[in-house]
Structures are given as C-alpha cells and as structure tokens.
Amino acid sequence: MLEDAGIAIIQVDEAALREGLPLRKAKQKAYLNDAVEAFRIATSSVKDDTQIHTHMCYSKFDEIIDTIQALDADVISIETSRSHGDIISVFESHIYPLGIGLGVYDIHSPRVPTKEEILENIERSLQKLSANQFWVNPDCGLKTRQEAETVAALKVLVAATKEARKGL
C-alpha cells in the first residue's frame, strides 16, 4: 500500500469526467453519478490523514462543479494558464470549500516562464481564492518536457511561490 511506504498524498486523475460525458442530456446525470461513485470507491480505503488530490484538464468546470465537489477530493488541480485563467470565474459564483491547485504556467511550451509571469498568475488566483485554499501547480503533467527545462521551470515556480508567500 502506498501509505505504508510513507506516501501522504495520492493523486487520482479524472481528466475524462467532462470529456466522457454523454451527448444525450438524459444520460448525463447517471454518468456523472457513476463517475463520482467510482472515484469515491477508488479512494475509500485511504487513511483519514492521507490527502486525495485529483487533476482535471480542459473542462467546462462551471457545468460540472457540483460533481467535482461530490468527488470529495481534498484538492482539485486544474489547468488554468492555457485558458488564460478563465476557469477562475467559476469560483466567483460557486463556493468550493476544499483545496484548489491552479496551473500557473503552461507546461506544453518548452519556454521556461519568468518569475514575473508566474507571480502574475499566482496573484490573479489569490484574488478569487484564499491563500489557505490555493495550491500552486504547473498545468497538467510534465511528461511533454525534457528534464532540463522541467527543472528550470520548477525552480522558477518555487522562487515565485516563495516571493508570493512573503507578500501574504
């Protein structure tokens, strides 16, 4: 078991929650209910102090935010930099009580972001989310990047995060 090896955070990706949604409206509610049940079954055996994270990309979150909340993940991580932060508007009209990891740089680009770019995205996110709720993340996974550019970008991300924390 992962927890026996000292793992305190387990991420369960659910990238297809919205993408797999049936086109027929009559089937959508059952699909979303089944997705929530499957997610909760998959994460039900962890200890209470183990955090469950989930990651979702490129969805119309405003259409499924109640379903996302029903997953009961401790933290949801979602893509925001490629969509220019449009997802943040969902949290203007919907209170989400758990942790939210917003992507602060686009990992699909080989360009290493500047600290100023990441700081701008962090500050934009903190206009809608509390500092206690907000997790700083790269968008999506890092599988599309080479090691050198990944390490360089993550160093910038950490430096920007440390600077943003000083300002809180």
N, C-alpha and C positions, 0 to 999 in steps of 0.2 A: 504494500500500500504506500502511496506517495507520502502520506503523513508520517509513516514510520521512518521514512528517510529524512525527515525534518522539513518537508515542504509545507509552508504555511499559507500559500496562495495557489489556487488551482484555477486555470482559465479554461473555460469551455466555449469554444467558438460557436456562434449561431448565425453565421453570415447569411444563411438562406431563409431566415424567418420571413422576411418580406418578399424576397425573390421567388420563394417557392409557393407563395400564396396563390391559391386557385383563382382563375379569372372570373369564374362564376361566383357572384356575391353569396349565393345560397350555400356554398361550400366553405366560405372563408372562416366563419366563426368556429366550425368544427376543426378545421385545420389548425387555427391558432390555439384552440384549447388543447388539441393533441400535442402541439409543439411545446406548450407550457408544461403539460404533464410529463412528456419525455425528458425535458430539461430537469424538472424537479426530481424525477426518479433517478436520473443520472448523477445528480449531486446530493442525493438524500443520505448517503452513508458517511459523509464527512463529519469531522468533529465540529462542535459549535464554534470553536475559535479559529477554524480554517476559513479563510476568505475565499468566496467563489466570485470569480470575475467572468464576464462574457464579453465578446468582441463582436461588433456588427459593422459592416461596411455598406455604404451607398444605399440606404433605405430611406423611404419617406417615413421618418420616425413619428411625425405627427399623426400618422394613420394607425400606428401600432404601439404608441407609447404605453397604453394601458396593458397591453400584452407583455411588453418589456418589463413593466413593473411587476406583473404577475410571476415572472420568472423567479423573482426574489433573489437575484444575484446581488452580492454585496457591492459590486462595482460593475458598471457597464462602460466599455470603452468603444468609442465610435469615431468614425472618420469625420473630420471637420475641415482640414486645411484644403483639400482638393475642391470641396464645395464652398470654399471661401467663408466658412463659418455659418452658413445658412441654418444648420441644424440648431444652433443656439437659440433661435427664435422659438423653438418648441418649448423651451423652459421658461419663456415669458408667460405662457398661458397654462402650463401644466407644472405642478409642483412634483418634483421627483425627489423622494426623501433619502435616497441612497447615494453611493459614490458614483461620480461620472468622470470618466477619463476621456478627454477630448484631444484629438490629434493636433499637435501644434506645428508639425511640418510634414510635407509630402514626401514619403519615402520612395515613391515611384520615380522621383527625379534623382539623377546622380549628383546633382549640385548640393553641396553642403550648405545648409541655411546659415544665415548670420544670427548672432545672438540677438540683435535688434528685431529681426523678423519673428523669432520665437517669443521674445518678450512681448511684442505687439499682440501675438495670438494668445498668450497667457493673460495679458491684461484684458483683452476683449472677452475672454471666457469668464474672468472674475467679475465682470460687470453683471453677469446673469447668475453665477454660481457662487456659493460661499467657498472660502479657502479650505474649510474643513471637508468639503464635499468633492472638490476638484482634484483630479489626478492628471498630471502632465504626462502625455504619451506621444510617441510618433504615430502617424496614421498607419493603420494596418500593421502587417508584419514587416520584417526586414529582409525577407527572402529574395527580393529583387535586387538587393545591393551587394556590392563586394565588401569584404571585411574592412578594408582601409577607409572607405567612405562612410561605412556604418559607424565605426569607432569615432571618426572625426565628427560626424553629425551628433552622435550621442554625447560627446564631450561638450559640444555647444549647447545641447539641450540641458545638460546638468548645470552648466555655468549660468544659463538663462534662468533656470529654476531657482538656483541659489540666490541670484540677484533679485528675483521677484519675491522670494520669501523675506529678504531683508526689508523690502518695502511694505510688508504687511504689518 
